[in-house]
Amino acid sequence: MKHVKEAQHRQKTALEHLNSVITATVSHISDFTKHPGDFTRDRKLNASTTIKVTLNMEGQSLNTEMIHAFPDMNDRMTTSAYEQQKAKLSPELFMHLFREYNQTPYRHNLYNGKYELFATDGSDFNIPYQSKSKYAMKAPTGRPKKNGEPVKPFSQLHGNLLFNITDRTYQDVVIQPKAACDERGAAIEMFERLNPTHPYIILMDRGYDGFNMIEHCNRLNGDGYYVIRTKTGAGGIKEISELPDKECDVEMTFRVTTSNHYYNTHPEEKLHLVKHINHTYKKYHSPNTKNQRWDFKQFENVKCRVVKFQINDPESGKQVWEVLVTNLNRFEFPIKKMKELYHIIWDIETSFRELKYALGAVQFHSRKDDFVEMELIAHLIMFNVVSRTINAVPVPQSTRQKHKRVVSFKDEVTLVRKYFRLHAYEPPARIYAELLGYTRPAVSGRADKRNMKPKSAVWFVYRVA
């Protein structure tokens, strides 16, 4: 009786929240099936089981996944049965689970005890090639071609992700074909959906800078702030590239127009022309003309704070400068704090590595577009479950240890999958006791240069054992 009362008063675990969301969604499963009659019959592989098996997928072969999901041979489903049941679901189901799970009660971590920190960036996911896929790369890619087609055709999707750095969870996603990706447009779409409960700061890398993005960020709600890393030299905004090579913290206003005629007839004004296809008198353009997105008036004053600082050791002999564009208050966030935020931006890159290699998002189990989207969103859901589980338990620290101890994300993925399996009968809260057995030293900072290598999709016959 005592244990029953304790269970009633304790907070739900991350896995219990996920189960509640799945149960609520299955109660109106017809909203997410391709045909009204799907999942109306009572089967062993019902909607709830199909969803949980998909969420718990690793990077192994589909037969191995079925053996892990159904250890009892009498209950085991064939891969064909699983594929047929999964085909009845739409990717919107997993997007619904993703968003509903993010809305479940949770104590947020805050930066400086006040702000939620978000970062947005994109990552490419290689998937097995299918010529009719919307993710097939048909645009020029620099690969050797024969008869106008790539010698080695491939498929690739681009995930635009909004990452909550303070909680280490994914907040939103926009999936696009790599050949037609629009990172800035996807970011604006995610910002418009963002509705945090605390003041927040959005961090962005190069590639997101531009007058349209800055003005959109200037119009975030009253508690919304941004930090955008921008170019320091050629190719950047002229006024910024002309800043001296020393620490600077200045307010700037850029006069932006879409009027080509006004721009050419008023050379004395410091104007920035945005070549926007909806605001031009020309019917035809040169192939070299770049049309930029502009969502505001024909004339606009774009205001921001520009911070320039050196990021390398001055004694090294080199000078490496970074420039951040922001609307943060300089008294609350002086240059020292801005440097700190600059380094925090890179946390989203670490999350991509964990998503792909700890969760298994580099190995998909199908070539079909719908199935690939389902699996990617399922991995995002499980990433959030793992992070929430880790955040729920403080890790004991020792003064004798050089580095702070944190829970190993990769090992926690294994534990979460263990407790989420269909045949797991241990109490969900028991996961916390096991969690503290897998800690590692938290060593921050990258000491080696990042080595970029092209990678292809992992085909079905080359899966880990």
Buried (B, 14 or more C-beta within 10 A) or exposed (E): EEEEEEEEEEEBBBBBBBBBBBEEBBEEBEEBBEEEEBBEEEEEBBBBBBBBBBBBBBBBBBEBBBEBBBEEEEEEBEEEBBBEBBBBBBBBBBBBBBBBBBEBEBEEBBBEEEBBBBBBBBBEBBBBBBEEBEBBBEEEBEEEEEEEEBEEBBBBBBBBBBBBBBBBBBBBBBBBBBBEBBBBBBBBBBBEEBEBEEBBBBBBBEBBBBBBBBBBBBEBEEBBBBBBBBBBEEEBBEBBBEBEEEEBBEEBEBEBBBBBEBBEEEEEEEBBBBBBEEBBEEEEEEEEEEEBBBEBEEEBEBEBBBBBBBEEEEEEEEEEBBBBBBBBEBEEBEBEBBBEBBEBBBBBBBBBEBBBBBBBBBBBBBBBBBBBBBBBBBBBBBBBBBBBBBBBEEEEEEEEEEEEBBBBBBBBBBBBBEBBBBEBEEEBBEBEEBBEEBBEEEEEEEEEEEEEEEEEBBEBEEBEE
